[in-house]
């Protein structure tokens, strides 16, 4: 098969294998969203009686939001993979081969996409156990997972760009921590738009996290509004391409700074 | 693996008038030119900041020169970096080992990045792990490897695609003596048995002396001297004679007495209470030197005679000893 497909695949396999060898890390990555889901689910149980929730239980309302937030959180670590490789000289070794720069990025993004899918499937299962219902059916649940994957890729590319250009572990971690929660609170992850203050509603319109939540949340309603799903997914896909190009260009910036 | 002769000419590396500045001000290379014949081990020597790493980065297409041109195996590094990458192997100063992967996985991925097919690659990986005595540890996570093993793995990765020209950046820095000599033997074998042209940078004069067919000392981004280790040493003409004076002896008296030695002593210098000079045949010269000092009433604590070393070469060309050379960030 052509190197266009094989080289990214080899890179993705490398990351998956490393992950497989750190089971504790895998467990920790999964425990966190479970805590969000059940802790928040319990804490805010009664807010679902407010108007704007569309008559669903809070855990059902929350599940797509937590799924999107979890994708954002885990993909936000993406840049640290490159930082570890930089520190050990592995990235320079890769870059001295004739393989394409985009292969390294695409392979790594493939790994993140797989990780997001696994994480999302587990969360959907746990939400069902917790009493949530996805009335929109299978296609809308797949759209929810697609939204999480696309948003995750945007975040991973952003984190990679920071890592390649600034080459500083603290900055990459701080950006993840400082961005994710505010972006989630400025979206309908925890509460529907209808109960938000006007200015947050205005900001949320331009917040890609909100696009992902809006697209994903259709899965809990019986009559799915596919125009919302498709426009939001389209916006996320466009953004992922822009950030992907930015990250590929950052390889060149990294090499120039050598 | 046999010596392979491919289409390119007699030179593995040709660098012409290379210049590189960092941040507009810091000059890393000024007008650096040199050529490496194929099949040779060529050592690039110099203190930190001399420009060794910058030269290697240009030749391995990792960075562009501000001026000048370079060809590796006849291929222009600026016009065709991709072509250069295909035929060179790079072993960086850092081990560049993925510690979360096994030795075998490390070498295999490197081969995959060169687009090697799985059958051929599997065979090649086994062969390399064998050659670098890593077969027993091949399926262990590299995190469990010793420093020497990681370095060998690094060299094995640099060789997976059978490069024509190999770049080794300070290959034995930080290794224990046993690991060093074992790696030296492998490097020598690569050049003699496999016909790989090798450019190595090093801090160690003894390493260059033992491994290199030719060596070049660079300092502050330019060539100080180039030649075979023997040429450079014999250019110093003769042995080094070091005279340590007694505490009550007068240095001026000693220098005056020695300078009348019919020109037999050359390059007379003094550091503190020690006098250094060069002489054609050290052992024969010692009695005359001692007699002259005795006649001048200068008492001597010790006299040593040594064959010239590359350290002396470095001293005579840069005016400072290699170990006293400034250290700093590598460039």
Contacts between the chains, C-beta under 8 A, distances in Angstrom:
chain1	res1	chain2	res2	distance
A	3	B	115	4.9
A	6	B	112	7.1
A	6	B	115	7.9
A	7	B	112	6.7
A	7	B	113	6.5
A	7	B	115	7.7
A	10	B	109	5.9
A	10	B	112	4.5
A	10	B	113	7.5
A	11	B	109	7.9
A	14	B	98	7.1
A	14	B	101	6.5
A	14	B	105	7.4
A	14	B	109	5.8
A	17	B	100	7.7
A	17	B	101	6.7
A	17	B	105	7.1
A	18	B	98	7.8
A	18	B	100	4.0
A	18	B	101	6.8
A	21	B	100	6.3
A	21	B	141	7.2
A	22	B	100	7.9
A	85	B	98	7.6
A	88	B	94	6.2
A	88	B	95	7.0
A	88	B	96	6.4
A	88	B	97	6.8
A	88	B	98	7.3
A	88	B	99	6.9
A	89	B	92	4.8
A	89	B	93	7.4
A	89	B	94	3.2
A	89	B	95	6.6
A	89	B	96	3.7
A	90	B	96	5.4
A	90	B	97	7.2
A	90	B	98	5.4
A	92	B	62	7.2
A	92	B	92	5.9
A	92	B	94	7.8
A	92	B	96	6.7
A	93	B	90	7.0
A	93	B	92	6.4
A	93	B	96	4.1
A	93	B	110	7.3
A	93	B	157	6.9
A	94	B	113	6.5
A	95	B	62	7.0
A	96	B	60	5.8
A	96	B	61	7.6
A	96	B	62	6.4
A	96	B	85	6.5
A	96	B	88	7.9
A	96	B	90	4.4
A	97	B	85	6.3
A	97	B	110	7.2
A	97	B	113	4.1
A	97	B	114	6.0
A	98	B	82	5.6
A	98	B	85	4.3
A	98	B	86	5.1
A	98	B	113	7.6
A	98	B	114	6.5
A	98	B	115	7.6
A	99	B	113	4.2
A	99	B	114	7.6
A	99	B	115	7.8
A	255	B	62	6.3
A	255	B	63	7.1
A	256	B	63	7.4
A	258	B	57	6.4
A	258	B	62	5.8
A	258	B	63	5.8
